[in-house]
Amino acid sequence: MKTSEETTTKRMFLDIPNAAGLAGFSVRHFRRIIEDERIRIVQIGRKFFILGSDFARWQSTKRAKAS
């Protein structure tokens, strides 16, 4: 059974500056990572967002590569 934290992570949107901060990168570098690793982004109005589930998936693959 999924916890409530897991379901909220999958539904939330992260804007690029917040996602970059959570990942520990500058906004410019994180945009390059998004382009290179083809992380899916969603445009709402003029802003771009990353789904929380896609961000979590990217973080888990990043950890796996570091190990």
Long-range contacts (C-beta under 8 A, 24 or more apart in sequence): 8-52, 9-52, 9-53, 9-56, 10-51, 10-52, 10-53, 10-56, 11-52, 12-51, 12-52, 13-42, 13-44, 13-49, 13-50, 13-51, 13-52, 14-49, 14-50, 14-51, 14-52, 14-55, 15-47, 15-48, 15-49, 15-50, 16-41, 16-48, 16-49, 16-50, 19-50, 19-55, 22-55, 23-55, 23-59
